């Protein structure tokens, strides 16, 4: 039998205040570059409200005429663990999200320029941090409770093909494994993957952090795009506390060794079954900082050896390669956007300086296939994160020299099933279940604190989404 506990589901007054924020203040969804603002015609709560509430008594369309637009969302996850092993409990996590964008050509006469600001109000506690303790959070909302900026940038377009974006940039909305179909699962790994969150200093510029940087994008046509980004490689610096705790407001900057990423994206349509859309992304990143070896010290001795030199060997720089495919395999005769989609992502990194050297995930989505419910989606997803060979060797060395009693790390894997259905325009309900193999990267045994560590864990949850 494992430990039992429970984290409160939030005080009523605080929850009401946060929902009010979601309906009355800017909010940002964690989406891709081209999908930052709500798509035209997308169902929202506002569409069902009376005229004065829908248009803010005429203020909202007046602002839109001046080039100022908003997107509002409130997301929540109520989750609990299943089974009898490990720590057991329940949690609630909520996030009010806001985005405001201004077309500076309409507003100020600044041709080709756009300003963007996004922020979060995060509240509650996460199931992974308190109970499951896996490598990738079981909810992509999980973060330290805070009121924070996310991405704040200004973009300048040079003609129709070239654009430059400068400011605090959320890397997960610009680069790194983005696939539209991967937005359906709620697991955190399906956004900012462990190949980045565990390998980069302080997790890199991914949710809930955005770091100073610049992104240059060139659209060679409707089907080919090239982009490169340069970021502050570690905006926070060394510290014992979680990165988002040390930067609760999302404003810190340190300007350390740069982090550079380049990516190519190709969109295409297969000439079968009426045309099946797809896209492929290929990218690579390099960090120019120093990275500690996962196994050896400066003299080449195992770090776990009693006679070690005391300091890990350092490597100059780190890098990774990745690829993404998102393919429609069947489409509805009525709507091209509905059908069956499969997606897969994979990345590799050198094992000597990284805890994760291989990451693979993928899934299948069924969109708009339920009769009479064109906006419903359901799907299955899975990921596999491999502990690097050097980190596995360190565990074996530690056991050999008698300094390690915890289970040896090898991998973490997860399978998720979820169904998002539209309960009302702009209001979606999404039950989901997840099954985790080797949470934390290791199988059954005793963890470093002397508790029984399960080889597997399972969670069940309910996500709600309000769009205004």
Secondary structure, DSSP 4 states (H G I P E B T S, - for coil): ---B-------HHHHHHHHHHHHHS-B-----GGGSSPPTT---GGGGS-HHHHTTTTHHHHHHHTTEEEEEEEEEEEEEEESSSS-B-EEEEEEEEEEEEEEHHHHH--TTEEEEEEEEEEEE--HIIIII--SS-SSTT---SEEEEEEEEEEEEETTTEEEEEEEE-GGGTSSS--GGGGSS--GGGTS-HHHHTTSGGG-S-TT--EEEEEEEEE-SSSEEEEEEEEES-SS-S-SS-HHHHTTTS------SEEEEEEEEEEEEESSTT-EEEEEEEEEEEEEEEEEEEEEETTS-BTTSTT--SSEEEEEEEEEEEEEEEEEEEE-SS-TT-EEEEEEEEEEE-TTS-SEEEEEEEEEEEES-BTTBTT-EEEEEEEEEEEPHHHHHHHHHHHHTT---SPPB-EEEEEEEEEEEEEETTEEEEEEEEEEESGGGB-SEE-TTS-EE-SEEEEEEEEEEEE-
